[in-house]
């Protein structure tokens, strides 16, 4: 089997893509980026220690890149090249990711990784997100929401992903959260040798103001729950 590195987020799409990729690739490690200040994965807000437990249960080394909160895209690209170069020098030419259908994001990743010598592969690409959600649950994965947008709100934070969750999603919300509606932490499933112990801690709301690619001012609100070591 071909050798590959896997870009890991700890969430549902990442876990399900890894599950599928393990059947066709020799996955030699997981790669993720975290906040240098908070030691948490960006946007998901999951602690480094919980990611370590995931990797240990999966049985793969977790390679980490720490970034400052104010890191620019150029800084990210430079750090990425530095951290991934050793794998490329070792003969790994493929990176596997969990994206499903956002064409602009795929092109961004392919351009970014192609510039440093890696080919991107997407095991879930083009899949129907309703069916992917059901397949994820049917495969025995267990996950909890750690961040949800304001459309979903407090009702959906800290929730287990099951068919009740699926059936309660508002119209227009992607069942895999592919448009950023929610993010998750996977704590059990067929890729894990044992469940990840955790408990749900504090819940909070954060508001963001930024400009999109067209220069429009965007205001968004996200609900988070902190997952603590158990």
Secondary structure, DSSP 8 states (H G I E B T S, - for coil): -EEEEEE--SSHHHHHHHHHHTTTEEEEEEEEEEETTT-BBTTT--BHHHHHHHHHHHT--EEEEEE-TT--HHHHHHHHHHHHHHHHHTT--EEEE---S-HHHHHHHHHHHHTTT-EEEETTTT--HHHHHHHHHHTT-EEEEEEEETTT-GGGTT-B-SHHHHHHS-TT--TT-TTSSEEEEEEESTT-SS---EEEEEEEEEEEEEE-TTS-EEEEEEEEEEEEE-
